[in-house]
């Protein structure tokens, strides 16, 4: 089982640093955001599985030659209140660490989910009290506020899109349709859940620089995906003009959040500018066969740690 | 669901408009008057009580149980609630995107200025296309 421990550890390392670091700098991702999002999810999941898997297998090697028999022995020995003869402190430590890490990640995911759901419900209560339904647009409300904002509030059962009066005054009909379709895309594709998982991963492993990198990359990707869906109903120029109008309409961030720490913005790489550039003169979408190749790779990657585990179970 | 939301809203509006805490019957009468003006629906006192306890559960309404009948008032002013909502919508960097997905996040003043330049570009190419 030592060979598979090493194989899984190498895989975990590769997915924890070099591969995501390269992917976050890659240029093709904006040309195939859906494919890239699948790849990011596969990397995160496989990375976690192989990290935990390698710790687990190494720890279990004290108990037996195959994962199944060792797992069986682990349960028996632990219930009897002992550890097997010849088990090193590294093996027992590695086993405990695997269990703790799994628990930590799952608890963090649950806590993030519960907290967000509570905030979301509170927000929905307030929105219901302070906004009016928009006639003819189901699950859309208008908020009496001069700042031009549009957002969607995803919910398990009820989701709502909110537009401010400031936004309605600013945009023409096509631009408004672009905004609505963009928000609809976020709701349809469950982007909130994807972001939540990556955010919880980042919160759970704050010392893990790559988690933050992944979060930022995924945040841009879901915007690109929503933009691509919006440009199927309106011209790219209208969507770009909606972004430019909202972004330049005396963005309220500076005035309202004078207390928030100054962020290191670089003008030409701001999200709004990047999105507009991509819409107006971005490179064409990636060829289908390249996308399929990447998707296949992402799926195979996810199967890799499971295949490794299965192989050693059968061989042993 | 949406209808219950509208009921909650009309009761909150009534509480916000009133200077003193109101009882459920007073609220019902107030809403009845309003309904007559706008030819809206009439409400039973039991419905008002149900909605009030929902609002209390959501900590939007405070109930004074020391008197009979119980008196109800809004927990904060409408302006405070709007401020809370807008704070969450416009969000600072730390809680960015935690709850909601904005069409466009906060934009720095420098980028806003740059976007104004881009705007002409989207306009020009849009019109000529």
Interface residues (C-beta under 8 A of the other chain):
Chain A: X116 X119 X120 X122 X123 X125 X126 X127 X128 X129 X130 X133 X143 X145 X147 X149 X150 X151 X152 X153 X154 X158 X162 X179 X182 X183 X186 X191 X192 X195 X199 X219 X222 X235 X237 X238 X240 X241 X242 X243 X244 X245 X246 X247 X248 X249 X250 X251 X252 X253 X254 X256 X257 X259 X260 X261 X263 X265 X267 X268 X270 X271 X272 X273 X276 X280
Chain B: X1 X2 X5 X8 X9 X12 X58 X60 X78 X81 X82 X84 X85 X86 X87 X88 X89 X90 X92 X93 X97 X98 X99 X100 X101 X102 X103 X104 X105 X106 X107 X108 X109 X110 X111 X112 X113 X114 X115 X116 X118 X119 X121 X122 X123 X125 X126 X129
